């Protein structure tokens, strides 16, 4: 299923299991929605931008979020981070906090790095990006844990990826040559 957010961001939605919702989108579509001007669409990989509030459409990011984005050394990382935040905030706004402006929806991170929504720390949430996509997932069952990872499909994941992305139990369960 597809829904449109903002001016023209086409969000694809998946309902994989009861209570689990995944939203995903191409990053370039999000860029067309978040920026107030089009001068940042060059994806220069090695040079960062110092973004200001006026670079974005009103009400999207807090001052603290812009400081975080400006702290990344690579423009690509900044764009991935800003796009992921927009997607998560839009999802939470749409599903749980419809009266809360996006700039007031704040994310924190657990010690392990997992994101959470500050007023809803027990809501299972995951966020990922890879290549030109970003994705977010939530689970309505607050007793569950959820994890989402995007990666380009390869014939066989290399050992470094497997060690980073999977638990030992998952690696033991996955057959050789699995995509």
C-alpha positions in Angstrom: 0.0 0.0 0.0 1.2 3.5 -0.7 0.4 6.8 1.1 1.5 10.3 0.3 3.1 12.5 3.0 4.0 16.1 2.6 4.1 17.5 -0.9 5.0 14.3 -2.8 6.6 11.7 -0.6 5.2 8.3 -1.5 5.5 6.1 1.5 5.1 2.4 1.0 3.6 0.5 3.9 3.8 -3.1 4.8 1.9 -5.0 7.5 4.1 -8.0 7.9 2.5 -9.5 11.1 -0.4 -8.3 13.2 0.6 -5.1 14.9 3.9 -4.7 13.0 3.9 -1.8 10.5 6.8 -0.9 8.2 7.1 2.3 6.2 9.8 2.7 3.6 10.6 5.3 1.0 13.3 6.4 -1.4 15.5 9.1 0.2 15.3 11.4 -2.8 11.5 11.6 -2.4 11.9 12.7 1.2 14.4 15.3 0.1 11.8 16.9 -2.2 9.5 17.2 0.9 11.8 18.3 3.6 13.9 21.0 1.9 12.5 24.5 1.4 14.9 24.9 -1.6 16.5 22.5 -4.0 20.2 23.3 -3.6 21.0 20.3 -1.4 20.2 17.5 -3.8 23.8 16.9 -5.0 24.7 14.1 -2.6 28.4 15.1 -2.4 29.8 12.2 -0.4 32.7 13.8 1.4 31.6 17.3 2.3 29.0 18.2 4.9 26.6 21.1 4.9 25.8 23.3 7.9 22.1 23.3 7.8 19.9 26.1 9.2 16.3 25.9 10.2 15.3 27.9 7.1 16.8 25.3 4.8 13.8 23.0 5.7 10.1 23.4 5.4 8.7 24.8 8.7 8.0 22.5 11.7 10.1 19.5 10.7 13.2 19.5 12.9 14.1 20.9 16.3 17.3 23.0 16.9 18.9 19.9 18.7 18.2 17.7 15.6 19.8 20.2 13.3 22.9 20.4 15.6 23.1 16.6 15.4 22.8 16.5 11.6 25.4 19.3 11.3 27.8 17.1 13.4 28.1 14.5 10.7 31.2 14.9 8.6 29.7 13.5 5.3 26.8 15.0 3.5 25.5 11.5 2.6 25.3 10.6 6.3 23.5 13.9 7.1 20.9 13.2 4.4 20.3 9.6 5.6 19.9 10.8 9.2 17.5 13.6 8.3 15.5 11.4 6.0 15.2 8.6 8.5 14.1 11.1 11.2 11.5 12.5 8.9 10.1 9.1 8.1 10.0 7.9 11.8 8.5 11.2 12.9 5.9 11.1 10.1 5.0 7.5 11.0 4.6 8.2 14.7 2.6 11.4 14.0 0.3 9.5 11.7 -0.2 6.4 13.8 0.1 7.6 17.5 0.5 11.4 17.9 -1.6 13.1 15.2 -1.9 16.4 17.2 1.8 16.7 17.8 3.9 18.7 15.3 6.8 16.8 13.8 9.3 19.2 15.4 8.0 18.2 18.8 8.3 14.4 18.2 11.8 13.6 19.6 13.8 10.5 19.3 16.3 9.2 21.8 18.7 6.3 21.7 19.2 3.4 24.2 22.8 2.6 25.2 22.8 -0.1 22.6 21.9 2.5 19.9 18.2 1.4 19.4 15.9 4.4 18.8 12.9 5.3 20.9 10.3 8.0 20.9 10.8 10.1 24.0 7.2 10.3 25.2 6.7 6.6 24.3 9.9 4.8 25.3 8.2 1.4 25.5 7.0 1.5 21.8 9.1 -1.0 19.9 10.7 1.0 17.0 13.4 0.4 14.5 15.0 2.5 11.8 17.4 1.7 8.9 18.7 3.1 5.6 20.7 1.6 2.8 21.6 3.0 -0.6 18.7 5.1 -1.7 16.1 3.9 0.8 15.1 4.5 4.4 12.7 2.5 6.5 11.0 2.5 9.9 9.1 -0.1 11.7 6.9 -0.1 14.9 5.1 -2.8 16.8 1.9 -2.2 18.6 2.7 -4.9 21.1 4.9 -3.1 23.6 6.1 -6.4 25.1 7.9 -7.2 21.9 11.3 -6.1 20.6 11.7 -5.2 16.9 14.6 -4.9 14.6 14.8 -3.8 11.0 17.8 -3.8 8.7 18.1 -2.8 5.0 20.9 -4.0 2.9 21.4 -4.8 -0.8 20.7 -8.5 -1.5 23.7 -10.4 -2.3 24.0 -14.2 -3.1 25.7 -14.9 0.2 26.2 -12.3 3.0 29.9 -12.0 3.9 31.1 -12.9 7.4 31.6 -9.2 8.5 28.0 -8.4 7.6 26.6 -11.5 9.3 28.5 -10.8 12.5 27.2 -7.2 12.5 23.6 -7.7 11.5 22.7 -11.1 13.0 22.7 -12.8 16.3 24.5 -16.2 16.7 21.1 -18.0 16.7 20.1 -16.3 13.4 23.4 -17.2 11.8 23.1 -20.8 13.0 19.6 -21.0 11.5 20.5 -19.4 8.1 21.5 -21.9 5.5 24.6 -21.4 3.4 23.9 -19.3 0.3 20.8 -17.7 1.7 19.9 -14.3 0.2 
